[in-house]
Amino acid sequence: MLTDFRHQVIVNEFRDALGAENVSVRPVDLYAYSMDYYLAPQIWADRGLKPCQPDIVVHPGSTAEVSRVLKIASRHRLPVIPYGGGSGSQGGTTPLYGGVVVDVKRMDRILRIDEESLTVTAQPGINGQRLEWALNRRGYTLAHYPASVYGATLGGYVAARGSGTLSTKYGKAEDMVLSLEVVLPSGEIIRTLPVPNHACGPSLLQLFVGSEGTLGVITEVTIRIEPMPEARRFNAYLFEDIRAGLEAGRRIMTRRLRPCTLRLYDDNSSERIVKRVLGLDVRGCYMVVGADGDADSAERTLQRMAAICTDQGGRELGPELGEHWWRHRYDFYFPPHNLMLPEMSGTVETTTTYDKIYGIYRAKKEAIEEGFKEFGARYIAHFSHWFPWGVMIYDRFIIPKPPQDPQEALQLHTMIWAKAARTSLACGGVLNDHHGIGFKLGWLMPEQYGPAFAVLQAIKDALDPQGIMNPGKFGFARRV
Amino acid sequence: MFLSEAERRETLWACRFCMMCHVADRVAAVLRRESYTPRGRANVLWALEKGMLAWDAEAADLVYTAVNDGLLERWCVGNYPYEELIVDARARFFQKGAVPEEIRRRVEAIHAGREAGPAPAEILRAAGVATQPGSPWVLFAGCNARRRSPQSLIHLGQLFNAAGIPFQVLEDEPCCGWTLYQLGDFEGAGAFSRRIADRLRRAGARDVIVIDADCLRMFTTRTVRFGGEVSGITFRHAVEILAEWLRGERLAVRRPIPGPVTYHDPCALARYRVTIDPPRRILQRIVEGELREMEAGGPASPCCGAGGMLAEYKPEVAQELAAWRLREAAETGARLLATACTRCDGMFRSAREADSSLPAPEVANLIDLVALAVAPA
């Protein structure tokens, strides 16, 4: 924390750089920026304890202003925490060591829609759904529909390698982005190459994609857009056994069909999510499949998927139960359906190749349900983002009645996460597929990467020698 | 308090852990700050309860910088009464004497009668509109219309005359208490509710026709809960009765209004009363040309900026919301933006005064448009 005098001096510099109205030290603002969608600070606050707070919040309106902010922060070795929609669940914006939160939501303009190349260039603070609406009005779509779309920002999509309900066809954020403008910790403004595919050395673009504010602040994003599809259709199936559903999904993907949606819920998840939220009375493993594009090709894809699913023992539930899922796909994340306190929950998802996915599912289910039996732990999972080589498992733990004592609650939270993450790593998975790393999983990064982590640390040190950017995240050594 | 303690706690819980309505919240979109999102406010309210923050004017600022338009409750899958949570929080700040100075002065002015504007009887007398004391029909203007849109009151009076319906106004029309309720002065709102209910009963009111949509919401959903006895009295908005009169040929259109026209649904009518069709039926009768709907209309219509007393507390924010809506109206290509609430008219006009570069269309109240359309050629 800053001393009063130094704090005042730095605040005055920010006011000079951005205008007083764009700098806040009001206690209510500092408190509001102490939390995003990450559970641990919420546990803390829920028990009446103040979470980690920033010292200052700033609201730059341009790349030049972000540059000024970083120059001041760099000069004072002040921690910098970039903040978009506050939709992250990994503690990516938790101001562990105080410092300045840089909220980019004032930078929310669409700068250019290139209708020849089908790209949009926009500032990072634009809300995901507002961007989508603006594109829809012109006949386009970003085709990126994460559960957080109503709160998240474009910058957050890219900074955390997000994915959405159509990612199986259209890719994750890292597949969609063409180029970035980034302000480095020194305040210098750089641009990555104008296109993502080239033979000009390693990808500077992909260095910043997924960097979660640890290497700089993303200030402009150029990303692919799609024409609105002529048709988007769905169907639903019920499998008695999760393995049969997984095999159906694998066959769909390895036969190189291109579903826009392919989502398989295990029996627990079908009960907890599909039945309770959607009101679909299903027993077994519910799968929704979707195809889009021109009407004929969407229909053909659906028919080919139907053949595969029924061949694997899936019972067709009919298009209405698929369409119903699509219409209500965000309902799961609204209260009272979202998994929130007083239950303790976490999405411990991972991704792996097809040969390992069932093993991971079994191992994690056992690790959580058996390992934390005394807390009544439940494990639910669905498989929602499919690749040509494998699939991500969106699995979650639920502790119905976590300890009231904040230290005990936080300890349990950390223990479950560690157990789940290490099980993923031991079975050939990774720490995370599309929620990011943040603070929550940062401490496990050296374990995941092994000796290769030194490469990441060296890159961090080269770009941010003082370690001001989002300290405490990614497992990077703390410098400030 | 209006929410039960269980409802309040559940709503606070829901909003603390959710950001799914952020895209629907235009105040948050204009201010672009976490503190002014529904989640930000809920987190701060929680911190206040837990003693982590102080009940002061800075904290109160967050809850007074809101339009309370009901749109977020509608957007929410769980339909949590976020608006009531905010009004409840305002009441708590008010009780603790921790409201911003502007709010305190405003409440004082209302209690002192400085916000009421000229008496409706005086306005109508000066305009030569005939009233009939003792009539069961009461025209209720409301403070806002008396001060800011007396022409709408006059026009409605003339339309009553033209329709051959004798009516009265309350000689010293008391405030309905809506503003006090919104500002968190529940004690004052209760006293005002009981007073207006008493005056209406003593006047022999049976059908009360209200100009201001917020006053109507007060009468139909709040007055009784604040202790005002209004059983046997029917409250309707002016557009509801005008739509009937136009359909039933009590009023004949002589000079159609040139279109195309678009219509902004006031929150209090479209969301709380679900008065969606009558204003459109009126426009279909009186406008020569197309009625062009805005992208977000009916119950999904966003606030013009005047909701929640934001126009008085943070006029610059309210004007941005109004400008946003004006741009949406302009996108329809309409030459005229019709509204059914004098607060909305005033809000749009104020935004245009603040920024003359805002696009057409011209703003008009439906009452005024009907008066124009039925006036002798």
Boltz contact constraints between the chains, C-beta under 6 A:
constraints:
  - contact:
      token1: [A, 26]
      token2: [B, 58]
      max_distance: 6.0
  - contact:
      token1: [A, 27]
      token2: [B, 53]
      max_distance: 6.0
  - contact:
      token1: [A, 28]
      token2: [B, 35]
      max_distance: 6.0
  - contact:
      token1: [A, 28]
      token2: [B, 44]
      max_distance: 6.0
  - contact:
      token1: [A, 28]
      token2: [B, 58]
      max_distance: 6.0
  - contact:
      token1: [A, 28]
      token2: [B, 59]
      max_distance: 6.0
  - contact:
      token1: [A, 29]
      token2: [B, 35]
      max_distance: 6.0
  - contact:
      token1: [A, 31]
      token2: [B, 47]
      max_distance: 6.0
  - contact:
      token1: [A, 31]
      token2: [B, 53]
      max_distance: 6.0
  - contact:
      token1: [A, 32]
      token2: [B, 34]
      max_distance: 6.0
  - contact:
      token1: [A, 32]
      token2: [B, 35]
      max_distance: 6.0
  - contact:
      token1: [A, 32]
      token2: [B, 40]
      max_distance: 6.0
  - contact:
      token1: [A, 32]
      token2: [B, 43]
      max_distance: 6.0
  - contact:
      token1: [A, 33]
      token2: [B, 34]
      max_distance: 6.0
  - contact:
      token1: [A, 48]
      token2: [B, 50]
      max_distance: 6.0
  - contact:
      token1: [A, 50]
      token2: [B, 52]
      max_distance: 6.0
  - contact:
      token1: [A, 86]
      token2: [B, 34]
      max_distance: 6.0
  - contact:
      token1: [A, 87]
      token2: [B, 19]
      max_distance: 6.0
  - contact:
      token1: [A, 105]
      token2: [B, 32]
      max_distance: 6.0
  - contact:
      token1: [A, 106]
      token2: [B, 32]
      max_distance: 6.0
  - contact:
      token1: [A, 127]
      token2: [B, 23]
      max_distance: 6.0
  - contact:
      token1: [A, 129]
      token2: [B, 23]
      max_distance: 6.0
  - contact:
      token1: [A, 150]
      token2: [B, 20]
      max_distance: 6.0
  - contact:
      token1: [A, 150]
      token2: [B, 22]
      max_distance: 6.0
  - contact:
      token1: [A, 150]
      token2: [B, 23]
      max_distance: 6.0
  - contact:
      token1: [A, 151]
      token2: [B, 19]
      max_distance: 6.0
  - contact:
      token1: [A, 151]
      token2: [B, 22]
      max_distance: 6.0
  - contact:
      token1: [A, 331]
      token2: [B, 77]
      max_distance: 6.0
  - contact:
      token1: [A, 333]
      token2: [B, 20]
      max_distance: 6.0
  - contact:
      token1: [A, 334]
      token2: [B, 20]
      max_distance: 6.0
  - contact:
      token1: [A, 334]
      token2: [B, 77]
      max_distance: 6.0
  - contact:
      token1: [A, 334]
      token2: [B, 78]
      max_distance: 6.0
  - contact:
      token1: [A, 335]
      token2: [B, 14]
      max_distance: 6.0
  - contact:
      token1: [A, 335]
      token2: [B, 18]
      max_distance: 6.0
  - contact:
      token1: [A, 335]
      token2: [B, 78]
      max_distance: 6.0
  - contact:
      token1: [A, 336]
      token2: [B, 78]
      max_distance: 6.0
  - contact:
      token1: [A, 340]
      token2: [B, 17]
      max_distance: 6.0
